[in-house]
Amino acid sequence: MNWYALYTKPRNEKKVVEDLIALKIEVYCPMVTVVKQWSDRKKSIEQPLLSSYVFVKTTEKNRGQVFSATGAVRYLFWLGKPAIVKEKEILAMQEMLQEKYKEITVTGIQPGHKVTLEEGVFKGQMATFKEQKGNKTILVLDSLGITLILEK
């Protein structure tokens, strides 16, 4: 059985997870707690680390079952095939989310340069530096083609 990245409708990640659990499909949606500011109050809410994505562990033969979950759209494809996420990457995400975030500083890198991530959930992965905006660093993860925004 392999892990696959499943794209969901926006803000439907929790519903998809519930439906997949009911179907007895192993699923992982990395969640983080963030503080949201409204005009009258602040509130801590739990939201997905990767918007519109959940990870499912299933066999090639049973991949189609996930589409009976409300909000499941399609698999993330890489080179014409559903992208397989390595078990160690799922474990690394789970481990990273149990720790406190560390400050990440980028210096002397120009847009387009390749970097190897040295910490965090994607440790050892190659990424392309896109830009630095204030306290945010924007990278594109080469293996999945997703954009990472690292915040100081």
VMD Tcl script that draws the C-alpha trace (Angstrom):
set ca {
  {0.00 0.00 0.00}
  {1.20 3.49 -0.86}
  {0.39 6.98 0.37}
  {-1.15 9.30 -2.22}
  {-1.86 13.04 -2.13}
  {-5.58 13.66 -2.65}
  {-6.82 17.10 -3.72}
  {-10.07 18.23 -2.08}
  {-12.53 21.03 -2.59}
  {-11.43 24.16 -0.70}
  {-12.09 23.95 3.06}
  {-13.41 20.37 2.77}
  {-10.39 18.57 4.21}
  {-12.02 17.65 7.54}
  {-15.19 16.38 5.86}
  {-13.15 14.25 3.44}
  {-11.18 12.80 6.37}
  {-14.41 11.91 8.21}
  {-15.87 10.23 5.11}
  {-12.68 8.28 4.39}
  {-12.46 7.06 7.99}
  {-16.07 5.88 7.69}
  {-15.01 3.97 4.55}
  {-12.15 2.42 6.60}
  {-9.48 4.05 4.43}
  {-6.31 5.16 6.21}
  {-6.04 8.94 5.90}
  {-3.77 11.67 7.24}
  {-4.46 15.39 7.22}
  {-1.69 17.33 8.97}
  {-3.30 20.00 11.15}
  {-1.84 23.11 12.81}
  {-3.32 25.48 15.38}
  {-3.31 29.13 14.36}
  {-4.60 32.26 16.05}
  {-7.11 34.16 13.93}
  {-7.87 37.84 14.58}
  {-11.39 39.13 14.17}
  {-12.44 42.71 14.80}
  {-13.68 41.88 18.30}
  {-11.60 38.88 19.39}
  {-8.79 36.39 18.78}
  {-9.47 32.71 18.48}
  {-7.26 29.63 18.13}
  {-8.46 27.35 15.37}
  {-7.14 24.14 13.91}
  {-6.62 24.17 10.16}
  {-4.88 21.93 7.61}
  {-1.15 22.47 7.09}
  {-1.61 21.93 3.34}
  {-4.81 23.57 2.10}
  {-7.01 21.32 -0.04}
  {-4.83 18.22 0.43}
  {-5.13 15.05 2.47}
  {-3.02 11.91 2.24}
  {-4.57 8.48 1.78}
  {-2.94 5.08 2.16}
  {-4.46 2.55 -0.20}
  {-3.63 -0.01 -2.84}
  {-3.44 0.79 -6.54}
  {-6.51 -1.39 -7.07}
  {-8.63 0.46 -4.47}
  {-7.60 4.05 -5.30}
  {-11.01 4.87 -6.79}
  {-12.85 4.28 -3.50}
  {-11.81 7.68 -2.16}
  {-14.08 9.48 -4.61}
  {-17.16 8.37 -2.70}
  {-16.04 10.85 -0.01}
  {-17.82 14.19 -0.30}
  {-15.32 16.85 -1.40}
  {-12.64 14.52 -2.85}
  {-11.66 15.90 -6.27}
  {-8.61 14.14 -7.74}
  {-5.21 12.72 -6.99}
  {-2.08 14.82 -7.37}
  {-0.26 13.53 -10.46}
  {3.46 13.45 -11.18}
  {4.75 12.41 -14.62}
  {1.34 11.10 -15.66}
  {0.83 8.87 -12.60}
  {-0.68 9.52 -9.17}
  {2.10 10.94 -6.98}
  {3.26 8.48 -4.35}
  {4.24 10.07 -1.05}
  {6.94 8.18 0.82}
  {6.11 6.73 4.23}
  {9.10 8.56 5.70}
  {7.67 11.91 4.51}
  {4.35 11.21 6.26}
  {6.20 10.19 9.43}
  {8.39 13.30 9.20}
  {5.30 15.53 8.96}
  {3.75 13.83 11.97}
  {6.97 14.21 13.93}
  {7.47 17.84 12.93}
  {3.95 18.79 13.99}
  {4.63 17.46 17.48}
  {7.53 19.90 17.89}
  {7.66 23.68 18.08}
  {8.41 25.56 14.86}
  {11.97 26.78 14.48}
  {12.94 30.06 12.88}
  {14.15 29.63 9.32}
  {16.46 32.23 7.81}
  {17.41 32.49 4.15}
  {20.39 34.59 3.13}
  {22.26 35.10 -0.12}
  {19.89 33.11 -2.32}
  {18.54 34.43 -5.59}
  {15.22 33.42 -7.21}
  {15.59 30.18 -9.16}
  {18.39 28.75 -6.97}
  {17.97 25.18 -5.79}
  {18.17 24.53 -2.05}
  {18.14 21.37 0.04}
  {15.85 21.67 3.03}
  {17.82 20.93 6.18}
  {15.02 20.92 8.76}
  {11.36 20.19 9.14}
  {8.91 17.91 7.47}
  {10.58 17.99 4.05}
  {14.15 17.54 5.34}
  {16.48 16.37 2.57}
  {14.10 17.45 -0.22}
  {15.13 19.80 -3.03}
  {13.24 23.06 -3.48}
  {13.51 26.08 -5.75}
  {13.74 29.48 -4.06}
  {11.04 31.73 -5.49}
  {11.12 34.93 -3.43}
  {11.45 36.62 -0.05}
  {8.55 38.87 1.02}
  {9.20 40.51 4.37}
  {9.22 37.72 6.92}
  {7.98 35.10 4.43}
  {10.19 32.88 2.28}
  {8.52 31.22 -0.70}
  {9.90 27.91 -2.03}
  {8.58 25.40 -4.57}
  {9.09 21.79 -3.48}
  {10.56 19.95 -6.48}
  {9.20 16.47 -5.63}
  {5.53 17.50 -5.26}
  {5.47 20.81 -7.11}
  {3.78 22.56 -4.19}
  {4.61 26.00 -2.87}
  {5.96 26.28 0.68}
  {5.67 29.57 2.54}
  {8.04 29.70 5.51}
  {7.30 32.40 8.03}
  {9.71 33.83 10.61}
}
mol new
graphics top color blue
foreach p $ca { graphics top sphere $p radius 0.5 }
foreach p [lrange $ca 0 end-1] q [lrange $ca 1 end] { graphics top cylinder $p $q radius 0.2 }
display resetview
